Every structure is written in structure tokens, then in C-alpha cells.
Amino acid sequence: MVLKRADEHEAPEDSSMKDGIFRQYNTKAPSETQVIPLFSLKGKTAIVSGSGAGIGLAVVQGFAEAGANVAIWYHGNKKALDRAAEIEQKYGVKCRAYQTDVTDYDNVKEVIYEIAREFNGRLDIFVANAGIPWTQGRMIDGELSHYHKVVATDLDSVFYCAKVAGEIWRHQYETGLSMTGETLQNYRYGSFIATSSMSGHIANIPQLQSAYNAAKAGVRHLCQSLAVEWVKFARANSISPGYIATEISNFIPPETKAIWRGKIPMGREGEAHELKGAYLYLASDASSYTTGTDIVVDGGYTAV
């Protein structure tokens, strides 16, 4: 299915401005004013990339707890299929796992449209969380192939996911209809959230990872830019975790992790479930006036 603009001459992202100045009342506040209902995701559809384990899986669980139907994206970790079944049974929502190559735009587009059709013909939330670390030390000694893989996974994939999700959100805004032609219920706005990193704010030591740091800084600025481009039909924000105890850092020696803890005011790595609240806030109407921002969750590392 190819989504087309209702008006090719004035798309909603263009109609938000006139003569370089933003128009007034480009958006509306939610009618709900009580805080607990504002955090509800009941009936909404969410996709989380890189969610077979670690941070992404915690985000999926948090969204399911809040009532969302959630699609897990994984690359090689087939345990994601079991996690999806467990979440569906525990929280009474729809949860499915999809094997996806986030570095392949055509595959990204195919899977997003497949999920939107299968999940009540709609998309409300997309979390671009897939990422890999730089593992080759000083960039001058690293392999170019490793650089390309890191940037393709950590930055390019976020752009691909945003491009497709944004296309669907623009269609839903313009028409008020799902992909199956039905009137959308309980729908206001799309929410795009990308996992950046505190490494997009600072240069980490003692490990050296210039390519990763640059990619994550790019993710943060991409979301800021999308917030302006999409203001009529979707919000875009990022989250910058600090050191989180997940399998992505298993290759780091214990003595290096000890140095990390010495640089964190809280004195420890974070746990994946400690990020649930930040992602839920940005996904829900509780953050209806929040776009183009980055939330740092790092135990105070970047504060000193």
C-alpha cells in the first residue's frame, strides 16, 4: 500500500509555517487532564526495534503494561519469539516478534507496513532502538568496514525507520483513517523516539569509540530536526542512556567497568527497567507538549 498526500501542494509539515514563521495553534492539547490516563497507551500500536533483549525489551514490557499492542523487532535473537508470547499472555495485549534488518530500507518499509496492517491498521509509536557498539579502539586503527556497520546500524537505520513511520503518521493526520480505511479511534499524533546515548553528548573514556559517539550525536540531532519538520502530525524525541547493564557491553573488561562506576555519581550502572518511565513519558500524551528534546538517563555521569 502506498500512502499519498491529500494535497501535494501543501503537506502538513509545510503548512506549519508561513514566511519562515510558525503558524499559531499548529497543535492542540489533549482534552484529558488527569495524569494517570495521560500515560495510558491502551489500544495504541507501538513498534520497538532492537527489542529482543536489553533496553528494547524493557521498553516493550513497559508499553505493554500501559496497554499498547507492541511489535518486537529482532535481528538474530530468536528468543524474541518467546518473549513476545510471554508478554502477550501476561499483559493481555497483542505482541508479536518480527525478524528485521534495520540497515535495509526496503526491509524496514515492508515490515512496518506489515505490522501496521496487522495491528488494527494503525501506527502510534515507533522506538528506534537498534544499535551496536564500536569495538576496535582508536578510529585510526579501526577497519572501515566496522565503521560502516556501526553507522549503518546506529544512525542510518533510525533515518529509515523515521522516514517510513512519518509517512504513515502524515497519512493518518491528513485523512483520520487507518490503513484499512476505518476512522481512527483514540488517535491524536504519532510519537517517534530514538535511543541516542550520553556518548552523543560527551567523549567517553577510557574506551575509545569515535564512530559510535558521532552516530549517537547524529541520532539526537536528527530527532530535533524531525520535531520541526513533523510538528503538524508527529512528535520526535530521543533518550540518551548512560551505562546500562545489558549484553551490549559484555565485551568490556571488568576493570573498565569499574572505572565507569567511579565516574558515575550514583556509583553503578543502570538497569534496563529504570528506563521504562522515560520511554513511556515520550510515547504517551503525558508528553504532548514535548518535542525535539533529549532525555539523559545516566546516573549523573554528564552532570560532572
Secondary structure, DSSP 8 states (H G I E B T S, - for coil): -----S-TTS-TTTTTEETTEE-TTSS---S--SHHHHT--TT-EEEESS-SSHHHHHHHHHHHHTT-EEEEEESS-THHHHHHHHHHHHHSS-EEEEE--TT-HHHHHHHHHHHHHHTTT---EEEE-------SSSGGGS-HHHHHHHHIIIIIHHHHHHHHHHHHHHHHHHH-B-TTS-B-SS---EEEEEE--GGGTS--SSS--HHHHHHHHHHHHHHHHHHHHTTTTEEEEEEEE-SB-SGGGTTS-HHHHHHHHHHSTT-S-B-GGGGHHHHHHHHSGGGTT--S-EEEESTTGGG-
